[in-house]
Amino acid sequence: MRHVRHSSPLLVALLALALIAAACGGGGGSKAASNQGSNSNVPTGGTLVAGWEQEPDCVDWIGSCSGSSYGYWAANVTTMPRTYNVVKKGTSWGYAPSNLLTGEADLKTSPNQVVTYHINPQAKWSDGQPITAHDFKYLWDQIVNGSDIYDTTGYVNIQSVDDSNPAAPVVTFKTPYADWKSLFGGQYGLYPSHLLEGKDRDKETANGYTWSGGPWMMPPGGWQKGSQLTLVPNPNYWGTKPKLDKIVYKFITDTSAEFQAFKSGEVQLIYPQPQPDAVDQIKAGIAGSNSFYTPDTGNLEALWFNNGKAPFNDPKVREAWGYVLDRAAIVDRLFGPLGVKAPMNTINPTIVRDYADPNAWSQYKPDSSKVNQLMTSAGWTKGSDGVWAKGGQKFTAELQSTTGNKRRELTEQIIQQQLQAAGFPMTIKEDKSGDLFGSILPKGDFQVALYAQVLTSFSPSNCNIFCSANIPVAPKFSGQNWQRVNDPTNVDPLLTKVDSSLDESVRMDSNKKADPVLASTDVALPLDPLPDVLLWGKKLAGPVGDNPVMGPMWNSNLWGIGK
């Protein structure tokens, strides 16, 4: 998972949204296309300028600094080769081999899980060197033996990578890993070992990188920090080469300014977070543009409690907040014009609905009697001023999120008002996204935070954010269980099974069972689906659309600029 800052990072609603239909406006572009398609009828030449809400903190996709979803969508998906893509399959989504491979990998499950990949003989890096099994081995070694790694999930299950046959890496697992199709791709992609081995990978990518294994590449000086990031076609790409001359991502972090740039024609495509004013404009329609919005995403927004720090180390306090907040009113206020009115009642995004219990958090509705029962049983009393207190200390809590996001600011204000009325004073603190996601949350220096998580694979991936083994500890603070959920008896066995079982029915059943277990002590409180929103000018030709995991640019090599 990655994060949509400003909030940036996402995670979404589930079956609670089953009644909400995806809404599409304008002509075409609402259907995601295969990256193996043809762009023979698309005009040649031209520059696409995209308004981009978030600049990546770094482009070392393995490093802990790489949590930006917008960075992943813009540059990782377009330049890094991967074994599998997430594609539309009927009305759902799933994995399909990318053109890096000749077809499906071979899977053996006994006595050990062994995966053998068959590399397309035409696959090569931008310098003409072939992509080989050693690139697979290099990536695995960097992740399991490196420091300051964003997430080691899945790779630590691997026992060895046999690269003796350059065209067929053989990956042997010491413990099974169910989501193996997300490896050697997913949120990372493959790296060119012949260029990086023996060097400091982080330093080599500090100002961008000019190599590529995808249809696009960064030219020298292509990342102008604080301003824009440019991609140009990779002349040695073995698949369908781009017909656009370049893509320029202009960093416009204010959504209102981003919309103005789009309406004036300064940018031809935007992928904005659904801010209140943006929602109104999307609903009204923007002349000369196409639009797409849907709650069927890989995103989910929530209040993430620090289960290891007062006052939220007491589950009764967390549960009490669940019975204070009117989540339905919050969602309706934020996204009602788009037809999204129901709160999330699962901790799983909509695109993995088959793994979720859609009613796990449904008991959490405003109920003052429940609040009083929980707080008094935990030793709290309400004073004459209406504020809860314990041991002579009045209740206080700080909600943290990221700067510059008006929708989050509105959400924070609504939450603050509802809690204040129920005797829970709460202050708000906003941090730079790099500080919040890079340091504050991993180190546990927070009480409760508002942000979203974003899937980067087609899997629930909840063990990495809730299993006790993934609680970050000093000095590296690796691991994404920033909530410090520590339940090795009830939570860990279920979510570990989701990650390890190669039986899909077992995975689904275990994850469904984990939902109400997590909800029973309200380890985190899902709030709203964060709909995907994409707008593009009518001159942009080709199969423009959204991919809920890989983002909107994943097939941009098939696009062009028309007259």
N, C-alpha and C positions, 0 to 999 in steps of 0.2 A: 504494500500500500504506500501511496504517497500522499502529500498534503497539498490542498489548494490554499495558498496563503492569502493574505488580506483578511483572510482566513487562510488563504490558500492551503488546500486539500479538502477532499470530499469523501462522502459515503451516503447511500440513499435509502429510500423507503422500500416497502416490500408489498406483500399481498394486501396490506392496508390500502394500497393504491390500485387494487384490482379494478375498481369501478371508474378509475380515471383514465380516459383514453389519451394516447399521445396526440398532441395537436400539431398540425402542420399548416403553415401559411405560405402563400407564394407558389411559384412553379418549380417543380422538380427538386432534386437534391436531398430528399428526405430519406433516401435509401442508400445505405452504405454499400460500397462496391468492393469487389475482390481486388487485391493488389496485383493479381495475375492478369487482369483485364487488358484491353487495348485502348489506346487513346488516339487511334488513327484519324478520327473525325474531329479532333480538338485542334483549334488554331495554334500555330507555332509562334513563339516569341512573347515578349511582354513581361512585366514585373508585377507580381502580386504583393501588395502591401497589406499586412494584417495588423490590426490593433490588438496588442497583447497585454493583458492585465498584470502580468507578473514576470519579472526578470529572474532567471535562475541565479541562485547564489553561487553555483559552480556547475560545471559540466563533466565532472568526474562522477559518473552515474553510480559507481560503487560506494563512494564516500558518503559520510553522514551529512555532508552539506548539500546533498542532491535531492532533498525532499520535495522540491517544487514540482507540482503537477504540470504547471505551464511550461517549465523547462523540459520536462519529459515529453509532453505532447509536441513541442516545437522542434526540438533538436535530437532527442534520443530516438524516437520512433522513425524519424526520417533519415538518420545516418547510421544507425547501429544494426547490423544483421542479427536475426533471431531465428530460432528453430520453428516456432509456431506463432501464428497470428490469432487474434480473437476475431471471429467473423460471424455475420448473421447466418443462422441456420433455421430456415422457416420463420417462425415467430419468435424464436429465442436466439441465443448466442452460444458460441462454443469455439473450440480450437480447430484450426486447420494448419497443416504443414505450410511453412513459407517456401518461397522459391530458393531458399538456402539449401533445402533438402530435396532429394529426388522423390520423396513421398513420405508416408508414415514411418516413424522409427520403429524398430523391432523391440518389443517388450517381452522380457522373460521374468516370471514372478517367483520361481522356485529353483533352487533353495534360497537364492538371493534375488532381489530385484536387479535386473540388468537391462539397460537401454542401449541399443546400438543405433546410432544416427548414420545416415548415408548422405554425404555432402554432395550437392550438385557440382559436377566437374567444371561447370562454367562460373561458379561462385568465386569472386576474387575481391581483393581490397582495391581501393582507388589507385594505388601505385602499381597495380597489375599482378601483385603477388596473390597466390591462391589462398583462400580461407581453408584452414586445415584443422585436423584433430588437435594439434598443439594449441590452437587458439582456445579450444574448449578447456584444455588442461590448465592453461594460463589463467583463465577466468576463475576456475574453481580454486586454484592455489591462492590467487589474490584475495578472494573472499574469505576463505577459511583460515588463512595464515596472516592476513593483513591486519592493520590497525585502523581504527576510525572508519569502520564499515557500516553502511546504512542498515543492512539487514542480511543475516546469514541463513535465514530460513531455507530449508531444502538442501542447500549446498553442504551443510554440516552433516547431512545424512549420507553423503557420498563417501565411499571407501577409497575408490580409485577412479582415475580416468586414463584409460589405455589409449595412447596416441600412436602406437606402433604402425597402424595403417592410417596414413594421413587423410584418407578419404572417408574413414569410418571410425569415429571415436566411440569407444565402448565405456559406458559409465556404469560402475558397479556400486550398489548402495549397501551400506552396513546396516541400515534400518530403512524400511520402506518409506517412500514419500509419494503420496497420492497425486499431488499437483506437479508431477515431474515435467509436464509440458510447458510450465512457466519458466523452467530453468534454461540457461543458455539462451536467454531472450528476456521475456517478461519485462521487469522494470530496469534491467541492466543492458541486455544485448551482449554481443561478443566484442572483444578487444583484439587489435592486431598484435599478437605476441612478438612478431618479428621486428616491430617498431618500439615496443615498450619493455620487453623483458630486460631485466637488469637495471631499469631506470625507475625514477620516482614518478609513478603514474599520476599522482595528484599534481605535481609540478608540471608535468608534461601537458596537462589539460587545463592549467590555471587560467589561461587566456583563450581557451577554445582549442580546437584540434582541426587539422586540415586533412586528416585521413578519413575514409568512410567505407562502409560496407553496405550502404543503402543507396537509394536513388539520388539523394542530395548530399552535399558536403559544405563545410564552412570554408570560404576562401581565406587566405592570409588576412588577418585584421578584420575578419567577418563579425566578430563580437565586439561591438563598441559599447562598453559597459556604461549603463545608465541611459543609453539611447536606443540602440537597436541591435538585432542579430540578423545576419544575412546568410542565406543558403543559395548555392548555385548547383547546377546539375553535376553529378558524378559521371565523368565521361567514360569510366570503365565499369559502370553498373551493368550487370549481365541480364537484368530484367528490362521492363518497359522504362525507357529513359524519359525524363521530364521534357515537356515541350515549352514550359515557361523558362524564361531566361534566368529568373531568380525569384526568391521569396524573401521579403524583408519584414521582419517582425518589429514593429515600432512599440516600445514599451510605454503604454498609456495606463497608468495605474489608477486613475480616477475614472469610474464608469461613466459619469456624465460627460467628461471630456472625450472618452472613447466613443460614445454614441454620437457626439457632435462631429468628431472626425469621420465617422462612418457616413453620417447624413450629408456632410459636405463633400464626400468623395475623396478625402485625404487617405482613407484606408478602404479596402474593398471587402474585408471580412473581419468579423469580430466574434469572439467566443466568450461573451461576458458572463460573470456570475450574475444571477438574477436579482439585481438591486431593485428597491421599490419603484424608482422612477423608470428603470429599464423595463420592468414588468408592464407598466402602463403603456409605454411606447410600443412594446412588442405586441400587446393586445390590440392597440389601435392600428398597427401596421405602419411601415415606413415605405414611402413611395420609392419605386425603382429597386426594390430589394426582395430577396427570398428570406424566409425565416423558418426555423425548425425549433420546437421545444418539446421536451418529453420528461416525465418523471421516471422512465424506465432506464435508469442509469447505474453506474458503479459507485455512486456517491451516497454518503449518509452523514448528516450533521447531528451533533449531539452535545450535551453537557457531559464532559469527561471529568469525573470526580477523582481526586487523589485519595485512593482508598487507604493510603498509608500515612495520612497527615490529618490532624484535627482541623475542623470538626468532622470531616467526612470519613475518618477511620471508623466511625460509628455507623453501622448500616442503618440504624433507625433514623439518623439525621438525613441520610441519603434518601431513604424511603419517604420521609416526611416531605422533602422537596418534591418528590413525585406526586404527592397528593395536594400540593399547593398549586403547582403550575398548571395553567389551562393551556395545554399544548395545542389543542384544536384551534383555539383562538389565535395563537401565535402563527400557526401555519396558514390559517385563512387570511390573516392580516398581511402576511408576506407574499403568498402565492395564489390567493383566491381568484384574482383575475385570470389566471392561467388554468383554472379548474382544479387546482391542487389544494385540497382543504383538510385532508386527513393527516394526523400525526403518524410518525413512525412508531410501530409497536413491536419491532424486532431490531436487532443490531446488525442485520444483514441487508446489503443493497438489493434493490429490486431485481437486478439481472440474475441473482442467484436465489431467486424466490423458492426454488425447489429444495433448498437446504434450510429453510427458515420456518419458525413458528410465528405466523403473522399476528398472533394475539398475546404474545409473551408479556408485553408491557401494558396491555389494555386496561389493567386494573388501576393504573395511575391516572386518575382524574381528580379534579378539585373535590376534596372531602375534608372539611375542617375537623370533624370528629376523629378521623383517622390521624390527622396531624397531631391533635391534642393527645391522643392515646400513645402514639409513638414517642413523642417528645417527653411526656411525663414519665413514661416507663423507662426512659433513658436518663432520668434525673434532672430534667429541665423544668423550670417553672416560668410562667409568663408574668412579668411585672405589671405594675399599674400603668406603665407607659406602653404596654402591649408588646414588649420585646422579650423574647425568650432569654433566660439566663440560667447559668449552672455554676455552682461554687462561687457565687459572687461576681462572676464574669458574664457580661452580656454577650449574646451571640453576635458574631461578626464573621463575614466571609468576603473573599475577594475573587471576583470573576475576571479571568484574563483571556484576551483574544488578541487579534492582530490589528494594526493601525490601517486606516484608510478604507474600511469597508462599511458603507452606509447601511447595508442590510443587517450586518452584524450589530452595528450600533443601535439600530431600531430593535433588534431582538434583545439586546442587552437591556435596553430601557424598559421594554415590556416585562422581562423577567424581574428586573429590579423592582418595578412597581408592584407586581404580584407578590413577590416575597416580602417586601416592606409591609404591605397590608396584612400579612400573616404573621408578622413579628420576627422576620429574618432580615435585618439590615445587611445590605450587600454593596460593596464598592466595586468599581469597574477600573481595570487597568489594561491599557493597550500597549503592546510591545511590537517592535519590528519583527517581521515574520522570521527572519534569520535567527534572532535571539530566542523567540518563543520555541520554535521547532528544533533549533540547533543546540540549545543549552538549557533553557528554563524547564521545559517539559521532561527531557531526558534525565535531568538531575533531580526532578521532583520538587522544584522550587515553586510550587503553586498549590492552590487549594481546589479550584475548579476552573476548567477552561472550556471555551466555546470554539469549536472548529469542526471541520469535516474530514473524513478519511476518504481516500480514493483507491479503488481496486486497480491493480496493475496486472492482474491475472484473473482468469475465469474460475475463481474458487473463493469460498468464504474467507479463508485466511485469518481466522479469529484467534488462533493459538498465539500468533506473534504479537497480538495486542492484549491478550488476557491470560496466557499461561505463565505460571510463576517463574519458569526458567528464563523468561524473556524480560524480567524486571531489570532495568539498567542498574548497574552497580559501578562504583568507582574502581579504577581510575578512568576506564574507557567509556562507561555509560552507554554501551551497546545494548540493543534490545528496544523493542517498541511498546512494551507494556508500561507505558508512562503512567497509567492509572494505578500501578502497584497492586493490581488484583492478585491476591495470594491465596488460592484455594486449591491445594494439591489433591484434596480428597474428592471434590465434586466437579470442579471445572476442568482441571488438567486432564483427567482420563478421557473425558468426552471430546475435548478439542484436540488432544493428541491423536485420538482415533480418527478424527476428521482428516488430519494431516497424513496419517500413516496407512490407513486401510486402502487397499486397491480395489475394494468392493464398493461401487458407487452407492448402492442402497444402504450400506452400513454408514458411509460418510453422511449421507442425507439424514438418516435417522439420528445419528449422534449429534449433528449440528442442531437439528430441531430440538433435541432434548436439552442441549446446552442453553438455548435461548431462555426458557423459563428459569433455569438455575441462575443465570446471570441477572435476570429480572427480579428474582426473589429478594435480593439484597440491593437492587438498583445500583449495580457497580458503575453504570453510566446511564444517562437518561436520553434516549433517542428523541429528537425534536421533530425535524422536518426533512422531507425529501428535498434535495437540492437539484432542481430540474436542470438538465442540459439545455443550453440556449445557443443557437448558432444563427448568425445573420450574414448574408453575403450579397453582393451586388449582382444584378442580372447579366452583366458582361462576363462574369466568371463562368466558364464553360466546363463541362465534364461532370462526373458523378460525385458532386459535392454532397457531403452528409456527415453524420456524427457516428463515431464508434465509441460506445460507452466506456471502453477500457483504454483504447489506443488514441482516443481523441479525434479531432476533425481532420488533421493533416496526414493521417496514416496512408491515404492513397492520393496525395497531392501530386504525385508524378503523373497522374492521369488527367490533370486539369490544364486549362488554358484560358487566355483572355480573348473574348470575342469582340466584335465591333459593336 
